[in-house]
């Protein structure tokens, strides 16, 4: 009965790094490397010191299941197939090699099935500490290549299920180990699950990583911080009035996305003012946003996409985690918040505005504006009249303006 959250490969890499680093003792001076080889992809992350946020995250479409099917036909083992799989893995990370080598990695960890199997087999053959070095890895590969098929591999710790994907996983790992010039790597039992749980329980001095992501993105695109802050302030003001009158409340998790949309709605100005809403939406949809699952990122992008101009309700994407009855008010509040701040006046008096709802018709909104404010800000009425036309094109939407 629980909603499923889908995360990107880069978000998976971040959470794997978090889970590993909260569990493994390291020095504050270390540069830390983490790799996780899964069934369909491989995640890599690098960080420094005690910071739980990695500097580099990457996900590549190479996994022990897909590579087993692609390179080891009928599950037969031979040196040529192994070398092809290894080179294919190196090719996938080719663009990362120089970047990662420059980080001067001092400690490396591997997590999950493939690396756990390598670690256990090293213990089986007498390596007492289980640490993976280049020589130990080369020796293990030589041993494995003596077998004819996957099922022939005979190590006490290797289950029959793991046999079917171990050789392909070993080839991927060998390619990564060689390409990045790693000296030693140790197995960590903690990975994605621990990272997810750590964030769910709040962690030590935890702050929502998404807030850091939004702030970093706004700084990266050099948005007008004073204007963005004023739009966020306006959105909070209007949202509180909406909540006081609505018969149902909007979840806090959705409220936060409204404020991040208000903060980031102008990131597309870096491309062009024309169609800024489309440019901003594209950037938010296609950027790596640590902390956001795929639907949260899509909602953020969608709100920004429709913060101005015409709205085509029929083109709104499908959401499984969110309800449209909650999304629509967020969209309306964001549009009004941005419109009220069109003149980019950071001294605007928000008390001059009142938002009113009609019960059971939450998409029909009235904005009451102080007459004195209107006399000193005459363009606001012109902007609102134009906004009324956009709302009128949508069934069940209505914007009314009252000067009082």
C-alpha positions in Angstrom: 0.0 0.0 0.0 3.0 2.3 0.1 3.9 4.8 -2.7 7.0 3.9 -4.8 9.6 6.6 -5.2 11.8 6.2 -8.3 15.3 7.8 -8.0 17.9 8.7 -10.7 21.2 6.9 -10.9 23.0 10.0 -9.6 20.7 10.2 -6.6 21.3 6.5 -6.0 25.1 7.2 -6.1 24.6 10.0 -3.5 22.6 7.8 -1.2 25.1 4.9 -1.5 27.9 7.3 -0.6 25.9 8.6 2.4 25.2 5.1 3.6 28.8 4.0 3.3 30.3 7.1 4.9 28.0 7.1 7.9 29.2 3.5 8.6 32.9 3.4 7.8 35.6 5.1 9.9 37.8 7.4 7.8 40.1 10.3 8.4 39.0 13.9 7.9 41.8 14.3 5.4 40.8 11.4 3.2 39.5 11.6 -0.3 36.9 8.8 -0.5 35.8 6.7 -3.4 32.7 4.4 -3.4 31.6 2.0 -6.1 28.4 -0.1 -6.3 27.9 -2.6 -9.1 24.3 -3.5 -9.5 22.3 -5.6 -12.0 21.8 -2.9 -14.6 24.0 0.0 -13.6 27.1 1.0 -11.7 27.2 3.9 -9.3 30.3 5.8 -8.4 30.8 8.7 -5.9 33.7 10.6 -4.5 33.8 12.9 -1.5 36.3 14.5 0.9 36.7 14.8 4.7 33.7 14.5 6.9 31.3 16.0 4.4 28.5 13.5 3.7 27.7 15.2 0.4 29.9 13.8 -2.4 31.7 16.0 -4.8 31.2 13.8 -7.7 28.4 11.3 -8.5 28.0 9.2 -11.6 25.9 6.3 -12.8 26.8 4.2 -15.8 24.6 1.7 -17.7 26.7 -1.4 -17.0 25.5 -4.1 -14.6 26.3 -7.7 -13.9 23.0 -8.9 -15.3 23.1 -6.9 -18.5 26.8 -7.7 -19.1 26.3 -11.4 -18.5 23.7 -11.5 -21.3 25.8 -9.3 -23.6 29.2 -10.8 -23.3 28.9 -14.3 -21.9 26.6 -16.3 -24.2 25.3 -19.5 -22.7 27.1 -18.5 -19.5 30.4 -19.8 -20.9 33.7 -18.4 -19.5 36.7 -17.5 -21.7 39.4 -14.9 -21.6 38.2 -13.2 -24.8 34.7 -12.6 -23.5 36.0 -11.4 -20.2 38.4 -8.9 -21.8 35.6 -7.6 -24.0 33.4 -7.0 -21.0 36.2 -5.4 -19.1 37.0 -3.0 -22.0 33.3 -2.2 -22.4 33.2 -1.1 -18.8 36.3 1.0 -19.2 34.7 2.6 -22.2 31.6 3.5 -20.2 33.8 5.4 -17.6 36.2 6.8 -20.2 35.1 10.4 -19.6 35.6 10.1 -15.9 39.1 8.6 -15.8 41.1 11.8 -15.7 38.6 13.6 -13.5 38.7 10.9 -10.9 42.5 10.3 -11.0 43.0 14.0 -10.3 41.1 13.6 -7.0 44.0 11.6 -5.5 41.8 9.0 -3.8 43.2 7.9 -0.5 40.5 5.3 0.6 38.1 3.2 -1.6 35.1 1.2 -0.7 32.9 -1.2 -2.7 29.4 -2.2 -1.8 26.7 -4.7 -2.6 26.6 -8.1 -4.3 29.5 -8.3 -6.8 32.1 -6.7 -4.5 30.8 -8.6 -1.5 31.3 -11.8 -3.5 34.9 -10.8 -4.4 35.6 -10.1 -0.7 34.2 -13.4 0.4 36.1 -15.4 -2.2 39.4 -13.7 -1.2 38.6 -14.9 2.3 37.9 -18.4 0.9 41.3 -18.6 -0.8 43.2 -17.4 2.3 43.4 -13.6 2.1 42.8 -12.9 5.8 41.8 -9.2 5.6 39.7 -9.4 2.4 41.2 -6.2 1.1 41.2 -6.0 -2.7 44.5 -5.1 -4.3 45.6 -5.2 -8.0 47.6 -8.4 -7.5 44.8 -10.2 -5.6 42.3 -9.1 -8.2 44.5 -10.4 -11.1 45.0 -13.7 -9.2 41.3 -14.1 -8.7 40.6 -13.4 -12.4 43.2 -16.1 -13.3 41.5 -18.6 -11.0 38.0 -17.8 -12.4 39.1 -18.1 -16.0 40.1 -21.7 -15.4 36.4 -22.6 -15.1 34.4 -23.4 -18.3 31.0 -22.0 -17.3 29.4 -19.9 -14.6 27.9 -22.9 -12.8 31.3 -24.6 -12.6 32.7 -22.0 -10.3 33.4 -23.6 -7.0 33.9 -21.4 -4.0 32.2 -22.0 -0.7 30.8 -18.5 -0.3 29.4 -18.2 -3.8 25.7 -19.1 -4.0 24.2 -20.6 -7.2 22.2 -17.4 -7.8 25.3 -15.2 -7.6 27.2 -17.6 -9.9 25.0 -16.5 -12.8 26.2 -12.9 -12.6 29.6 -13.0 -10.8 31.9 -13.3 -13.7 30.4 -10.3 -15.6 30.4 -8.3 -12.3 34.1 -9.2 -11.8 34.8 -7.9 -15.4 33.1 -4.6 -14.7 34.9 -4.2 -11.4 38.3 -5.1 -12.9 37.8 -2.5 -15.7 36.9 0.2 -13.1 39.7 -0.7 -10.7 42.3 -0.6 -13.5 41.0 2.5 -15.3 40.9 4.6 -12.1 44.3 3.3 -10.9 43.0 2.2 -7.5 45.6 0.7 -5.2 43.3 -1.0 -2.6 39.6 -1.3 -2.0 37.7 -2.7 0.9 34.2 -4.1 1.1 31.5 -2.1 3.0 28.3 -3.9 4.0 26.5 -0.5 4.1 25.1 1.1 0.9 21.8 2.5 -0.5 19.5 1.1 2.2 21.5 2.7 5.0 21.7 6.0 3.1 17.9 6.0 2.7 17.3 5.2 6.3 19.9 7.8 7.5 17.9 10.5 5.7 14.6 9.2 6.8 15.5 9.4 10.5 17.1 12.7 10.1 20.8 11.8 10.7 23.1 13.9 12.8 22.5 17.7 12.3 20.5 16.8 9.3 19.2 19.5 6.9 17.0 18.7 4.0 19.5 18.0 1.2 17.0 19.4 -1.3 17.2 22.9 0.3 21.0 22.8 -0.2 20.4 21.6 -3.8 18.0 24.5 -4.5 20.3 27.1 -3.0 23.4 25.8 -4.9 21.5 25.8 -8.1 20.2 29.3 -7.7 23.8 30.5 -7.0 25.2 28.5 -10.0 22.8 30.3 -12.4 23.3 33.7 -10.7 19.7 34.3 -10.3 18.5 37.6 -8.7 18.5 36.4 -5.0 16.6 39.5 -3.7 13.8 39.0 -6.2 13.6 35.2 -5.8 13.5 35.6 -2.0 10.6 38.1 -2.3 8.7 35.7 -4.6 9.2 32.9 -2.0 8.0 35.2 0.7 4.9 36.1 -1.3 4.2 32.4 -2.0 4.4 31.6 1.7 2.0 34.5 2.4 -0.6 33.4 -0.2 -0.2 29.8 0.7 -0.9 30.4 4.4 -4.2 32.2 3.4 -5.1 29.3 1.1 -4.5 26.8 3.8 -6.7 28.7 6.3 -9.7 28.6 4.0 -9.3 25.2 2.2 -11.3 22.3 3.6 -8.3 20.0 3.0 -4.6 20.7 3.6 -1.7 20.3 1.2 1.1 18.0 2.5 4.2 19.8 3.8 6.4 18.0 1.3 4.4 19.6 -1.6 4.5 23.0 0.1 8.3 22.9 0.1 8.4 22.2 -3.7 6.2 25.3 -4.2 8.9 27.4 -2.4 11.7 25.8 -4.4 9.9 26.5 -7.6 9.5 30.2 -6.5 13.2 30.3 -5.7 14.3 28.7 -9.0 11.8 30.0 -11.6 14.3 32.2 -13.2 17.3 29.8 -13.7 16.4 29.8 -17.4 17.4 33.5 -17.7 21.0 32.1 -18.2 19.7 31.0 -21.6 17.3 33.7 -22.7 14.6 35.9 -21.3 12.3 34.8 -24.1 10.5 31.6 -23.0 12.3 31.8 -19.7 9.6 29.5 -18.2 10.5 26.8 -20.8 14.2 27.2 -20.3 13.9 27.1 -16.5 11.7 24.0 -16.7 14.2 22.2 -19.0 17.1 23.0 -16.7 15.3 21.7 -13.6 14.1 18.6 -15.4 17.5 17.6 -16.7 19.9 18.7 -14.0 21.2 16.4 -11.2 19.2 17.5 -8.2 20.5 15.6 -5.1 17.6 14.8 -2.7 14.8 14.9 -5.2 13.2 11.7 -6.5 12.1 11.6 -10.1 8.5 12.7 -9.4 9.5 15.5 -7.1 11.9 16.8 -9.7 9.2 16.5 -12.4 6.7 18.4 -10.2 9.3 21.2 -9.6 9.9 21.4 -13.3 6.2 21.4 -14.1 5.3 24.2 -11.7 8.1 26.3 -13.2 7.0 25.5 -16.7 3.6 27.0 -16.1 4.5 29.9 -13.9 3.6 32.3 -16.8 1.8 32.5 -20.1 -0.8 29.9 -21.3 -1.5 26.8 -19.4 -2.5 23.6 -21.1 -3.9 21.3 -18.4 -4.1 18.4 -20.8 -0.3 18.4 -21.1 0.4 18.1 -17.4 2.4 14.9 -16.7 0.9 12.0 -14.7 1.9 11.8 -11.1 1.6 8.7 -8.9 2.8 10.3 -5.7 0.8 13.6 -5.9 -2.8 14.5 -6.4 -3.9 17.1 -9.0 -6.2 18.7 -6.4 -3.0 19.7 -4.6 -0.9 20.5 -7.6 -3.3 23.0 -9.2 -3.4 25.4 -6.1 0.4 25.3 -6.0 0.5 26.3 -9.7 -2.0 29.2 -9.1 -0.2 30.5 -6.0 3.2 30.4 -7.8 1.8 32.3 -10.8 0.2 35.0 -8.6 3.3 35.3 -6.4 5.5 35.9 -9.5 3.0 38.3 -11.0 2.7 40.4 -7.9 6.5 40.8 -8.0 6.7 41.7 -11.7 8.1 45.1 -10.9 10.8 43.5 -8.8 10.1 45.8 -5.8 11.6 44.2 -2.7 9.7 46.7 -0.5 6.3 45.5 -1.6 3.6 45.5 1.1 2.1 42.0 1.1 -0.6 43.1 3.5 -2.2 45.0 0.6 -3.3 41.6 -0.8 -5.9 39.1 0.4 -6.6 35.8 -1.2 -10.2 34.5 -1.0 -11.5 31.0 -1.9 -15.0 29.7 -2.8 -15.7 26.6 -0.8 -15.9 23.5 -2.9 -14.5 25.5 -5.8 -10.8 25.8 -4.8 -9.7 26.6 -8.4 -11.7 29.9 -8.3 -9.7 32.5 -6.5 -10.4 36.1 -5.6 -7.6 38.6 -5.0 -8.5 41.6 -2.9 -6.1 44.6 -3.3 -5.8 47.7 -1.2 -6.9 50.7 -3.2 -4.0 52.9 -2.1 -1.6 50.2 -3.2 -3.2 50.1 -6.6 -3.0 53.8 -7.1 0.7 53.7 -6.5 1.2 50.5 -8.5 -1.1 50.8 -11.5 0.6 48.2 -13.6 -0.5 45.5 -11.1 -4.1 45.7 -12.3 -3.0 45.5 -16.0 -0.9 42.4 -15.1 -3.8 40.8 -13.2 -6.3 41.5 -16.0 -4.0 39.6 -18.4 -3.7 36.8 -15.9 -7.5 36.6 -15.8 -7.5 35.8 -19.5 -5.1 32.9 -19.0 -7.3 31.4 -16.2 -10.5 31.9 -18.3 -9.2 29.5 -20.9 -9.2 26.6 -18.3 -12.3 24.9 -17.3 -13.3 25.5 -13.6 -10.5 28.1 -13.2 -11.5 31.7 -12.4 -9.5 34.7 -11.1 -11.5 37.7 -9.7 -9.9 41.0 -8.7 -11.5 43.3 -6.1 -10.0 46.7 -5.3 -11.1 47.8 -1.8 
